[in-house]
């Protein structure tokens, strides 16, 4: 797969390699647990190319799911909230969020939910701010007495000064709900576009500020890297949190688009985030187009970090993909384990999501072949034992794939705080003639 995100490519869901035979792995049940499908959530507008499920989020209890569809609604974008009651899910959205500003702004390109499920965050990375095209914005919707507002409760605009900052592509809420981290991977530095910058917003008396509490510049300020394209923040209630930031198109020496990731720690106070000891993470594969850092994740305690490299060469297979895990030992981050995925082929394995307690991780190979259908996708569930993870279950694309078009099952996922519930998206399902369909999202229990 070759997915270099630039201004010209931001409207594209994903670009995957040509169809190749990548057999999916048979169902696995190594921990006495299985994945049980609870409900199928279909795109309410059912329009081809909506990218319904391009990004998803789940609250801590696993009772609510937020789904972004940034290309729906005639390109304006939408986001939908789904809820369960007494364990029973409804296929009808309990809330619908539309772009408050007309235009193809990628509303829903990124989404996040507060742990209690009472605040929804929706990113629109192409939003115009103060006349600056594609500066980006984050819209907050806060539920009040059980009712969701039709218009944003608050808006956080790109604090930068340039155009095409793409603020909000990276979006993460801490496990305690008090810190919001936002990436602007298009930020220009030293005359170089797409260097990237990250902004941290820490709530005071339960309210997030409209201006950042901290700005984190790219450690390579003169190198394009898309720093902040993806990020994940731990609990930060005491001001001692951990923030992992991906910069997946970073060139390392003469190796182009190898990628990089960085782990920061906070010492409390304003602008106190610094790279943690051992926190400058390098691509172990050290190859061109590995895209190390496209997706990153950390747990609530900030003691485990996962970094995906979906085009990593593993076992001599290009684009097989891998997920690298790192653990905090005696105050220093150390490489712990490589998950290379049971699908041994160019399946673009990566895309980690992690439960808050760190006990359950979901990874995926969106290009895996299922039932002879290329680009169907497969997800993998890992359980933690000590500081390592082992495969607990695998879930092939529930439709069995399509002979007509890819489905990319696993392209996005989210996990509840304890790992007992999860949401996994297939944002291209339902297509014909090779074109992407509307997309589908699935909710699972793991027991």
N, C-alpha and C positions, 0 to 999 in steps of 0.2 A: 504494500500500500504506500502511496505517496501523498501525504496530506499536509502540504505546506500552506498554512493559512495566511493569505494576504488580502488586501482590500478587494481584489477581483474574485477571490474565492470564498469570501465570508458568507455568501448566499447559498453556498453549496453544502448540503448536509454532510457528505463525506465522499472521498474518492478512494475506491478500493481497487486492488489489483485485478487483472483479468481473471476470469473464472479458471480455477485449477482444482484438480481433484484433491480435496482435503477431507478425508473421512472423519466423521464425528465419532466421539468416544461413546461406547455403550454406557448406559446408566450405571452410576457408581453409588454404593451405599456402604461407606467405610466406617461410619461412626454410629451406626444404628439409627440414623435419621434419614428422612427423605424430604424432598421438596414437594409440597402439595399446592396445586394451583387453586386459588380461591376465587378469582374473578378475572375476566377479560374486559379491559376498558378500551372501547373503540373511539376513534376520532369523532367528536360530535358533528363536525362539518363534513366528514367523509370525503374530502377533496384530495385528489392525488397530489403528492409532493408537499403536504402540509408539515411534514416532519414532526408529527405528533409523537412525543416521547424522545425527542432529541436530547432533552435533559429532564430528569425526574428528581423529586425529593420526597422524603418521608419523615414524619415527626418521630419523636423518641419512642412513643408507645406503639407505633406501627398502625395507628388507626386512621391516619390521613395521608393522602398522597397528592402532590402537586406535579402537574405535567405541563411542560412547555411545548408549544407548537409554533415556532417563530416564523414559519412560512405560510401559515394558514390565514384565513380571513382576507383573501386577495392580497396576500403578502404583508399585511399589517401585523400579523401575529396574534396569538391568544395564549392564555394559560388557564388550566382547569384544576379545580380542587375536588377530590373524591374522598368520601368518608365511610367508615364502617360504624355500625351501632350494634353493640352486644355481639361483636364478631361477624356480623353480616354486612357485606359490602353492597353498595348501590352502584349500578352502572351509569347513573345519572349524576352529573357534576353537582356538588352542593354549592359551588360558586364558580362563576366565570369571570375572568379578568381580561379586559381588552385594552389595547394601547390607548392611553388618554390623549395622545397626539397623533393625528392622522398621518399616515405615511408608512413606507416599508422600513420600519425601524428595528426589525428583528426582535420585537417584543416577545419574550418567552425563550430567547436563545439560551438564557440561564435562569434557573429557579432555585429557591431555597426555602425551607420552612424552619421556623423557630422550634425548639424541642417540644414546647407545649402545644404546638400547632395553631397558635393564635395569631401569628404574624406570617404572612406570605411575602416573599421577596421575588420580584420579577425583573430581570435585566433586559434592556433594549440597547444593544451595543452600537446600533447605527443611529440612535437618537441625536438630533441636532440640539446643541446647547449654546445659547447666546450667539447664534449664527455660525457656530462651529460644527460643520457636518461630521457625522459619525463620531462625535465626541463620546456619547454614551450616557446612560442613566440607569439608576435602580429605583424601582417603584415599590413602596411598602404598603401593604394592605393589612390593617389590624382589625381583627374581629372584636366586636363590642356587643356584649350580652347575647352572644350566639349569632350575631348578624354580621355578614361581611359587607364592607362598603362597595359601592359601584365605582367610585373614584379612589385614587390612591390616598392613603392617610398621610403620606409624606413622600417626598422625592429627594433622592440624593443624586446630584448631577456630577459629572466628571469635573474634578477640581483642577484638571490640567488647563493649558492655555492653547493647545493646538487642535487641529482637526484629526480625524481618524485615530483617536486614542483607543477606541473600542472599549471604553470603560464599562465594566459589568460582565465581560466574557468570563472572567474568573469570579466566582461568587461562593462564599462559604460563611456559615453561621456557626459559632462555637457551641459546644454541647451544653453550656450553661445559658446560652441565649443572649449573652451580654456583649458579644463582640462580633462585628461583621467585617470580613476581609473582602476587598474588591480588587480585581486585577484589571489593568488597562494595558494589554499587551501591545497595542499600537503606538504607545507613547514614544515620541521622538526625543532623542538625547544626543547632544553633540552633533546635530545635523544628520543622525542616523535614524531612519524610521524603524518602528517595531522593535525598539530596544525593550520597552515595557517598564511599567512601574506599578507598585501595589500600594493600596491605601487601607488603613485600619481604622475602624470606627468603634469606639468603646462607649457603651451606654452609661449614662449618669442618671440615677434615680429612675431607671427603667426606660429612658429615652435616648435613642441614638442621636449624636450630633449631626448637623448637616455638613460640617467640615471635618476632614479627617483628624483623628487623634494622632496619627503617625503616618508618615510617607516612607516607603521603602524603595530605594532606587536599585536598579539592577547592579549586581556586583561587577558586571562587564558593561559599563555605561557607553562604550563606543562600539558595541557589537550587537547586531540584530540577534534577538533570542526569543522574542515573544514572552518575556518574563512576566508572569502573572496570568498566562493563558488558562492555567488551572491551579487551584490552591486549596488548602484544607487547614482549618484552624482547630486546635484542641480547646478544651475548657480553659477559660481565661479569667475566671471569677476573681482570683486573687492577684491578677496582673502578672502571672508567671506562666503564661501559656506558651504553646509551640505552634509555629506556623510554617507549613511546608509549601514551597512555591516552585512550580515547574516553569522551565524555559526551554521548550522542546525543540526549537529550531536553532539552538546555539551552535555555532561553529567552534570546534575545539582544535586549535592548531590548523592543520590543513584538512581536517576531517569536517566536511560540511554537514550541517543538520544532524549532528550527533545527538545534541540535546544535553540538558543539565537540570539539576534540581538543587534547591537550597533549603536547609532547615534553620529557622530563626527561633530565638527564644526571647521572651520579654522579661525585663527586670522590674516591670511596673512603671507607672508614670508615662508621660508623653514622649513619643519618639524614642522609645527605649529598646526597640527590636534590633538585635544583632545576630549575625550568623553564629550558630552554636558550634562548639568544638566538634569537629568531625562532620559538620553540617554542609560542607560543599561536596555534593554528591556527583560523581562522574559516571558516565555510561560504562559499565563493565565490558560491553561488546566493542566499544571504541571503533565503530564503523559508520560510514556515511549513511544518512537517512535512517538511523535507528529511532529517532524521535523519542529519546529518553526524556521523560517528564511531561508527556502529553496529558496524563492523568495521574494525580497524586492523592494520597489519603493518609490521615492519621487518626488515632483513637482519642478519646476524651482526655485521658491522662497524659497524652503527649509522650508516650514511651515507645510507640511503634509507628513506623512510616512505611508506606508502600509506594513504589514508583513504577509506572508502566512504561514499556518501550515496545509499542505494538509492531514495529518493523524490525525488531532485533533478530539477528540470525542465531538460531539455537539448533544444536545438533546438526550443523552444516546446512540447515534449511533456511534460506532467506525469508524474511517477513513472517517467520513463525511467531515471533513475539515472546515477551517475557515480562514478569513482574518481579521486582527486586525489593526485598524487605530489609529494613534497618531497625535496630533496637538501641535504646539508650542504656549504656553500661557505665556506671561510675562517672556520670556527667558527660560522657563522650558518645557520639553516635558511631555505631559499628555496623558494617554489612553483616547480615544474618543468614539470608536464604534467597535462592532463586527459584521462582515458580515458573516453569516453562510450559505448563499446560499439557494435558493428556492428548490434545489434538496435535499430533506431530506432523505439521505441515505448514504452508504459508497461510495461516488462519488469522493472523493479526491478533494473537492472544495478548491481553493486557487489560486496561480499563478497570482498575481496582476500586471497590467501595468497601468500607469497613464499618462494622458496628461500633458504637461509642465505647463499649467495654473491651473492644479489640478481640473478642472471642470468635467472631465470624467475619469472613471476608468473601466477597463475590468478585470474581474476575470473569472475563469473557473473551471469546474469539469470534467476533462478528462476521468474519469471512469464512468460517468453517462450513464445510459441506455437510448437509444432512439429507439423507434419502436420495443421494445423487444430485441434490440441488446446491449449486454454489452460492455463497453469500447468504446462506440461511442463518448461520450463527449458533453458538452454543455458550451456555454460561456454566461456571464452575463454582462450587461452594467449598470453602476451606474452613476447617476448625483449628483453633489455636490450642497447642499443648506446650506449656512452658513458654519458650520464646520462638517456637517454630510452628508452621502451619502444614496440615496434611489435608488431602482431598477428601471431602465428605460426601459430595453428591455432584452429579453433572446433569444439566438440563438442556437437551437439544431444542432447537426452535420448535415450539409447540405445534405449529402448522405443518411441520415436516419439510418446510421450505417450499419454494415455488420454482416451477420450470420456466416461468416467464420473467421474473425479476428478483433481485436480492431483497432480503428482509432485515439483515443486520441485527438479529436478536442478540441482546447483550451490549449494544452500543452505549447504553446508559443504565445505571442501576443505583439503588439506595437501600440501606439496611436500617432496621429499627435499632434502638439502643442496645438491646440484648441479643440481637441477631435472629430472633424467632420469626420475624416477618421481613419481607423484602419486596421491592418492586423492580421489575426488569422490563426494559423497553425494546421494541423492534420497530424503529421509526420509519422503516421503508415498506412494511408489510402491506400487501394489497395492490401492488403495482402490476402493470402489464407492459409487454413489449420492451422490457429492460428498464422502464422508468420506475421511479420510486412511487409507492402507494401512499395512502394517508398516514399509515402507522398504527401500531397497536401497543398497549401496555398491559402487563400481567402482574398480579399480586400473588405472592406465595407465602406459605408458612413453612417453617423448617422444623420438623419434629419427628 
